[in-house]
Amino acid sequence: MLVSMFTFLLPLPKSILQHSGANSNANAADDVTLLQEEIRKVLTKGKAAGVLRLVFHDAGTYDMDDNSGGMNGSISYELDRPENKGLKKSFKIVAEAKKIVEEKQPVSMSDMIAVAGAEAVSFCGGPVIPIELGRLDSMMPDPEGKLPEETLDAFGLKQSFQKKGFSTQELVALSGAHTLGSKGFGNPVTFDNAYYKVLLEKPWLSSGMTSMVGLPSDRTLVEDDECIRWISKYAEDQELFFEDFKNAYIKLVNTGAKWRRDS
């Protein structure tokens, strides 16, 4: 018995531990791959901008002051809010993929949305963004009025993002998501650094172009000294933008999330 107890207390051989960790990592990779595959079946380049917007509107409710909101799938209960107008179609795409995934394994809506946004970016030529799974979904809507308003000036935007734990650099990097879609920043289905190049050109100053290029919150960024520094860097260096966007996106989809391992 003593021998058995002593053997039990001995540390496991390193090779066994490594094998166990390798299996765990492999399983996690398989789980993510399944989500990616099902999302790709329902995703088109024309739908990518809406799916990416869904991510921002789910995660963007986070507030550090009261630790509310964040990436928790609560957008499921918030689709009728004015700020979420037009997102029902994008949500339906993700929900359709989720239904298929759940035939093989359980998955939260927040995980599906996080992976869907990353797939939308890479599908349109942007960086490949690794996503960790394990988020828990909220069973109720997040508080209203937490998303940054489109009419905010640069100072207001920086304050809003700061309350969510994001720096000015991360604000500018994440704003580059607007390169997708019909906001007038280059090819609407190509994820690149055209957003920053167009901002520097200020085409809205031409007669009749104001409503055709970006949101007020886009156009105000070039009037801020701190923002313009990052806009100029990303306009010159697409790889830098891709790397910074990838890191900011990962931070965004982890912000405010509750994890299975914590429960």
C-alpha positions, 0 to 999 in steps of 0.5 A: 500500500505504501509503495502504491501511495508513493507511486501515486505521489510521484510527479508524472513523467514529462512526456506524459504531461506533454502528451496530455497538453498536446491532446488538450490543445489539439481538441481546442484547435478541432473545436475552433476549426469546426466553428470556422468551417460552419461559419464559412458555409454561410458567410459571403464577402458581402455579409462580412461587414455586418457580421463584424459589426455584430461583434462590436455591438455585442462586445462594445457594451462593456463598462469598466466602472460597473463591470457590465456588458462585454462579449457575452452574447447578449446581443441576442436580446438587443436586436430591436434597439435603434443602435442595432438596426440592420443586425438581425440578418447578421445574427441570423447567419451566425445563429444558423452556423451555431445550430449546425455546430451544436449537432456535434458539440455545445457552443455559446453564442458569444463564442460563435460571434467572436469566431464569426467576426475573425472569419469575416476579417480573414475571409476578406483578406485581413489577418488571421485572428486566433480565438479562444473558446469557452465564453458563457452567454448572458441570459439578459440584455446588457444596460442600454446606452453603453455603445459609443455614439456615432456623433461623438467627437474624437475627445468623446470617443477616446473617453468612451473607449478608455472606459472600456479599457482601450487606448487611443491606438486601439481605438484607431486600430479597431476603427479600421474595421470600417474598411469593410462595407459601404462606408466609402473606404475603398473596396467594400469587401476587401479588408485592407488599410484603405480606411486610413488612406481615405481619412487622410484625403478627407474627401468629405470636404468636397461638395456633396461627399459628406454623407457618402464617406464614413460616419461622423465618428470616423471623420473626427479622428483626423482632427485629433493629433493623437489619432492622426499619428496612428492613422498616418502609420496605418496608412503607410504600413498595412502589416502594422495595421493588421498586427495591431487590429488582430491584437485589439480584436482579441482584446475586444472579444475577451473584454467582459467575457465570463469563462467556463473555467471560472464557473 
